[in-house]
Amino acid sequence: MNLYLLDERGRRIGAISEFDTLVWRSNMTSMRVDAMLPLSRAEDVFAARYLQRDDCDTIAFITSRVLDYGEQHAVLVEACDPVQLLARRVLWGVKYFSQVRREKLIVDVVNACLMPVAQLPGQDRMIELFSLMNDSDSESVHISELVSDQLSWEQCYDCVARLLEDMPIRFYSRYVDGHIVPSLYEGVDRSNAVVFSPNYGDLSKVVYTQADDELCNYAVVGGPGEGSKRTVVVAKGSLGEGYGEMWVDAGNVGEGLTGSQLTAALKSRGEQALAGQERSLSLTGRIEQSRFQFGSDYTLGDRVGYELDGVSATDIVTEVEEVFSGKGSFINISVGKSYPTVGELIKKNT
């Protein structure tokens, strides 16, 4: 894999085919790149603004360069996804959205933060190389979901991250025809075709986590009525006394029911809510590229399957760490909640 150095106008000013280490970490809304480049290329590195890979349409905005003449004897570079520069753009004024496609809402917010505003006469707010974001009119479930919101005076990047919180949607940039294009990708369910397992040699350095800290064992169910006249019952689960309570609003339950029937109906609603809780699961490990190739068979945001001793599940690929060095390359991934992060786990286990 070659790494190109681009200046602020997107022109190639150098290529690097050998580097001590290059770590490219991506998650659903951000990216961090750490590179240890040859000291002999310091002049080109300091003149560069972007890093471009030759194996995908991804580039990274350089945020720091450090000359290390000591033990490392290299140029240390940090970079991020260019969409993270939208943290430097403010959404001016207040915007109201009522029953708008999630994608259209995000497109409107991003573009509003790149376009001039009346309060800044003559100020060009477009970031160098950026293009306006396009609405793909995707019919994917979460991207096309109708949402209502009020946004005001926030940084654009924070707005988008909040709108995508807990969604299987990736917010990132693509580098197409010399332009940085803010983009969304809603993951595809590939769990029938892509199933990782140590038994097939896919997984190593595996850490599997099941976190129950947010689970509840009691459902406090509020039925019809107001104030002290409201019917309230408690449904109990089977998790034990160490788990919490959840509130279930069931004010629409009860029409035409007698006292005992109402109590039973409310308890049933509470039991359904308890049964519908999802445990916080995560799997982190090193992924071999022999059976499934990252970037072609699956990517960030896709749902994949995994099998361990006694565990079989599916979840979203939420973080990927690609490591390139003189000794070769490998990929670490997190499936499910990054709990803790890939880097912390791999460092702990190596």
Disulfide bonds with the S-S distance in Angstrom:
none
